[in-house]
């Protein structure tokens, strides 16, 4: 089984788009949130979140 590494925001964003395209919107949103969090450009982070609309799905303790 291949092992994937996510080192860049683009890796998370690519995975988010793949999950959205394969019918997994919840996972897509979580991956997009991670991509946005790892993006230093605030405008780019806002665009990422806008591409995957909805409320945050994270469960933070």
C-alpha positions in Angstrom: 0.0 0.0 0.0 1.5 3.4 -1.0 2.4 5.8 1.8 1.5 9.4 1.2 3.3 12.3 2.8 1.8 15.7 3.1 4.5 18.3 3.4 3.0 21.3 1.7 -0.4 23.0 1.8 -0.8 22.1 -1.9 -0.6 18.4 -0.9 -3.5 18.8 1.5 -5.4 20.8 -1.1 -4.9 18.2 -3.8 -6.1 15.5 -1.5 -9.1 17.7 -0.6 -10.1 18.1 -4.2 -9.7 14.4 -4.8 -11.9 13.5 -1.8 -14.5 16.0 -3.0 -14.5 14.5 -6.4 -14.9 11.0 -5.1 -17.9 11.9 -2.9 -16.3 12.4 0.4 -17.1 16.1 1.3 -16.5 15.8 5.0 -12.9 14.5 4.5 -12.5 17.1 1.8 -13.4 19.9 4.1 -11.0 18.7 6.9 -8.2 18.4 4.4 -9.0 21.9 3.0 -9.0 23.3 6.6 -5.5 21.8 7.2 -4.3 23.2 3.9 -5.6 26.7 4.8 -4.0 26.5 8.3 -0.7 25.6 6.7 -0.9 28.5 4.3 1.0 31.7 5.4 -0.9 33.9 2.9 -4.2 34.9 4.5 -5.8 35.6 1.1 -4.9 32.2 -0.2 -6.2 30.6 3.0 -9.5 32.4 2.6 -9.8 31.2 -1.0 -9.1 27.6 0.1 -11.9 27.8 2.7 -14.2 29.4 0.2 -13.7 26.5 -2.3 -14.9 24.1 0.4 -17.7 26.0 2.1 -19.3 25.1 5.4 -18.6 25.3 9.1 -15.5 23.9 10.6 -15.7 20.1 11.2 -12.8 19.9 13.6 -13.3 18.6 17.1 -11.0 20.6 19.3 -10.6 19.8 22.9 
